[in-house]
């Protein structure tokens, strides 16, 4: 049965049918990308970030943008936890032996 015949039977215009078909295609692709992202994230126990998952998806042959992967991971709550920085609470003021070169204003 042709599309024109089906549209006539359902009393829908062909343009409306194709508009609906075109609008549903991105959702199907997004579902496939979401599934791939979830599979990679769960296989690596949430240790992969969005950059690494984007790289992995590209290796598998999917054409994805890192911003899209970040958005989808945020919507699915798949973003990995950031590790805390191990730095000092305040910077050192005096470097031994270089005090005069580091802080010349302190001498005047």
Backbone as numpy.savetxt, mean C-alpha at the origin, in Angstrom:
# Nx Ny Nz CAx CAy CAz Cx Cy Cz
-27.06 -16.52 -26.98 -27.90 -15.36 -26.98 -27.00 -14.11 -26.98
-27.33 -13.17 -27.81 -26.51 -11.97 -27.92 -26.82 -10.98 -26.79
-25.93 -10.07 -26.61 -26.10 -9.05 -25.55 -27.28 -8.16 -25.88
-27.43 -7.85 -27.15 -28.54 -7.00 -27.55 -29.88 -7.66 -27.23
-29.98 -8.94 -27.46 -31.22 -9.68 -27.17 -31.48 -9.74 -25.67
-30.42 -10.00 -24.88 -30.59 -10.06 -23.42 -31.03 -8.71 -22.86
-30.46 -7.63 -23.38 -30.84 -6.30 -22.92 -32.28 -5.98 -23.28
-32.71 -6.43 -24.46 -34.10 -6.20 -24.87 -35.05 -6.96 -23.95
-34.72 -8.20 -23.62 -35.57 -9.00 -22.74 -35.64 -8.43 -21.33
-34.53 -7.87 -20.86 -34.49 -7.31 -19.51 -34.92 -5.85 -19.49
-35.25 -5.31 -20.65 -35.64 -3.91 -20.83 -34.59 -2.95 -20.24
-33.34 -3.20 -20.64 -32.20 -2.38 -20.23 -31.50 -1.94 -21.50
-31.02 -0.71 -21.52 -30.29 -0.25 -22.70 -28.91 -0.91 -22.75
-28.40 -1.06 -23.96 -27.07 -1.66 -24.10 -26.01 -0.77 -23.47
-26.16 0.53 -23.60 -25.19 1.45 -23.00 -25.18 1.30 -21.48
-26.36 1.15 -20.89 -26.44 0.94 -19.44 -25.80 -0.36 -19.02
-25.97 -1.40 -19.84 -25.36 -2.70 -19.54 -23.83 -2.58 -19.55
-23.29 -1.96 -20.59 -21.84 -1.83 -20.70 -21.28 -0.90 -19.62
-22.03 0.13 -19.25 -21.61 1.02 -18.17 -21.51 0.24 -16.86
-22.50 -0.60 -16.61 -22.49 -1.41 -15.40 -21.34 -2.43 -15.43
-21.12 -3.02 -16.60 -20.04 -4.00 -16.76 -18.69 -3.35 -16.53
-18.52 -2.14 -17.06 -17.25 -1.43 -16.90 -17.02 -1.01 -15.45
-18.08 -0.68 -14.74 -17.95 -0.26 -13.34 -17.62 -1.44 -12.43
-18.04 -2.65 -12.79 -17.79 -3.81 -11.93 -16.41 -4.42 -12.17
-15.79 -4.14 -13.30 -14.47 -4.72 -13.60 -13.39 -4.26 -12.62
-13.29 -2.96 -12.26 -12.27 -2.57 -11.29 -12.46 -3.21 -9.92
-13.70 -3.43 -9.52 -13.94 -4.08 -8.23 -13.41 -5.50 -8.23
-13.56 -6.20 -9.36 -13.05 -7.56 -9.45 -11.53 -7.58 -9.37
-10.90 -6.63 -10.05 -9.44 -6.56 -10.00 -8.96 -6.19 -8.60
-9.67 -5.25 -7.95 -9.28 -4.85 -6.61 -9.42 -6.01 -5.63
-10.45 -6.82 -5.81 -10.63 -8.00 -4.97 -9.47 -8.96 -5.14
-9.02 -9.12 -6.39 -7.89 -10.01 -6.65 -6.60 -9.47 -6.01
-6.39 -8.16 -6.12 -5.20 -7.55 -5.52 -5.26 -7.65 -4.00
-6.43 -7.39 -3.40 -6.59 -7.52 -1.95 -6.27 -8.93 -1.48
-6.74 -9.91 -2.24 -6.48 -11.31 -1.89 -4.99 -11.61 -1.92
-4.31 -11.12 -2.95 -2.86 -11.34 -3.06 -2.12 -10.64 -1.92
-2.53 -9.44 -1.56 -1.88 -8.71 -0.46 -2.07 -9.46 0.85
-3.29 -9.91 1.11 -3.56 -10.64 2.35 -2.78 -11.94 2.41
-2.67 -12.62 1.27 -1.92 -13.88 1.23 -0.45 -13.64 1.57
0.15 -12.61 0.99 1.56 -12.31 1.25 1.76 -11.85 2.69
0.87 -10.99 3.19 1.01 -10.47 4.55 0.88 -11.59 5.58
-0.07 -12.48 5.38 -0.27 -13.57 6.34 0.84 -14.62 6.26
1.37 -14.83 5.06 2.46 -15.80 4.91 3.73 -15.32 5.60
3.89 -14.01 5.72 5.10 -13.46 6.33 4.83 -12.89 7.71
3.72 -13.25 8.30 3.37 -12.87 9.67 3.45 -11.37 9.91
2.93 -10.59 8.98 2.85 -9.14 9.09 4.21 -8.45 9.24
5.29 -9.13 8.86 6.60 -8.48 8.95 6.94 -7.71 7.68
6.17 -7.90 6.62 6.40 -7.16 5.38 5.61 -5.86 5.42
6.24 -4.78 5.01 5.56 -3.51 4.89 4.99 -3.36 3.50
4.41 -2.21 3.23 3.76 -2.02 1.93 4.76 -1.99 0.79
5.97 -1.51 1.04 6.97 -1.46 -0.03 7.40 -2.87 -0.43
7.61 -3.71 0.54 8.05 -5.07 0.27 6.94 -5.89 -0.38
5.71 -5.66 0.04 4.58 -6.36 -0.56 4.37 -5.89 -1.99
4.56 -4.59 -2.26 4.47 -4.08 -3.62 5.51 -4.75 -4.50
6.71 -4.88 -4.00 7.78 -5.53 -4.74 7.42 -6.99 -5.03
6.87 -7.68 -4.04 6.49 -9.08 -4.19 5.36 -9.23 -5.23
4.39 -8.32 -5.19 3.30 -8.37 -6.16 3.81 -8.15 -7.57
4.76 -7.24 -7.72 5.33 -6.99 -9.05 6.12 -8.20 -9.55
6.76 -8.91 -8.63 7.47 -10.14 -9.02 6.48 -11.21 -9.49
5.27 -11.19 -8.92 4.25 -12.15 -9.32 3.54 -11.74 -10.61
3.84 -10.56 -11.12 3.28 -10.14 -12.40 2.13 -9.16 -12.32
1.76 -8.71 -11.14 0.69 -7.72 -11.00 1.26 -6.32 -11.17
0.53 -5.47 -11.84 0.93 -4.08 -12.01 0.21 -3.28 -10.94
0.94 -2.90 -9.89 0.34 -2.17 -8.77 1.23 -1.00 -8.40
0.60 0.01 -7.82 1.28 1.20 -7.36 1.47 1.08 -5.84
2.58 1.56 -5.32 2.83 1.45 -3.88 1.78 2.20 -3.06
1.26 3.31 -3.61 0.23 4.06 -2.88 -1.08 3.28 -2.80
-1.37 2.54 -3.83 -2.58 1.70 -3.83 -2.45 0.57 -2.83
-1.26 -0.05 -2.79 -1.02 -1.13 -1.83 -1.11 -0.59 -0.40
-0.57 0.58 -0.15 -0.64 1.20 1.18 -2.09 1.46 1.57
-2.89 1.98 0.64 -4.30 2.27 0.92 -5.07 0.99 1.22
-4.87 -0.05 0.40 -5.58 -1.31 0.61 -5.15 -1.98 1.91
-3.87 -1.91 2.24 -3.41 -2.50 3.50 -3.97 -1.74 4.70
-4.09 -0.43 4.58 -4.68 0.36 5.67 -6.15 0.05 5.85
-6.88 -0.13 4.75 -8.30 -0.46 4.84 -8.52 -1.85 5.44
-7.59 -2.78 5.16 -7.72 -4.15 5.67 -7.00 -4.34 7.00
-6.42 -3.27 7.54 -5.70 -3.33 8.81 -4.55 -4.34 8.76
-3.77 -4.29 7.69 -2.65 -5.22 7.52 -1.29 -4.54 7.65
-1.27 -3.29 8.05 0.01 -2.59 8.16 0.79 -3.15 9.34
2.09 -3.37 9.14 2.90 -3.93 10.21 3.19 -2.84 11.25
3.47 -3.27 12.45 3.78 -2.34 13.52 5.20 -1.83 13.36
5.38 -0.56 13.60 6.72 0.01 13.50 7.50 -0.29 14.76
8.77 -0.57 14.58 9.64 -0.78 15.74 10.05 0.57 16.28
10.17 0.65 17.59 10.59 1.90 18.21 12.03 2.21 17.89
12.35 3.47 17.83 13.72 3.88 17.55 14.56 3.73 18.81
15.76 3.28 18.63 16.67 3.17 19.77 17.66 4.33 19.70
17.20 5.50 20.10 18.07 6.67 20.10 17.99 7.34 21.46
18.90 8.23 21.66 18.94 8.95 22.94 17.78 9.94 23.01
17.36 10.23 24.21 16.24 11.16 24.37 16.65 12.59 24.04
17.91 12.94 24.21 18.38 14.26 23.82 19.80 14.12 23.24
20.16 14.96 22.32 21.48 14.82 21.68 22.61 15.21 22.63
23.75 14.67 22.36 24.94 15.02 23.16 25.33 16.46 22.87
25.74 17.17 23.90 26.14 18.56 23.72 27.64 18.70 23.55
28.42 17.85 24.20 29.86 17.97 24.17 30.45 16.70 23.60
31.29 16.85 22.59 32.04 15.71 22.06 33.46 15.85 22.60
33.94 14.82 23.27 35.26 14.89 23.93 36.34 15.24 22.92
37.16 16.24 23.26 38.27 16.64 22.41 37.87 17.60 21.29
36.62 17.76 21.03 36.18 18.63 19.95 35.25 19.71 20.47
35.32 20.01 21.72 34.39 20.93 22.34 34.48 22.32 21.71
35.67 22.79 21.45 35.85 24.14 20.91 35.36 24.23 19.47
35.56 23.17 18.69 35.11 23.21 17.31 33.60 23.02 17.20
33.03 22.30 18.17 31.60 22.01 18.11 30.79 23.20 18.60
31.21 23.82 19.66 30.46 24.93 20.26 31.34 26.19 20.35
31.64 26.85 19.25 32.49 28.05 19.33 31.80 29.22 20.02
30.48 29.24 20.02 29.77 30.34 20.67 29.89 30.25 22.17
30.17 29.07 22.71 30.26 28.90 24.15 31.52 29.55 24.70
32.53 29.78 23.89 33.79 30.35 24.34 33.71 31.87 24.49
32.85 32.49 23.76 32.83 33.95 23.80 31.94 34.50 24.89
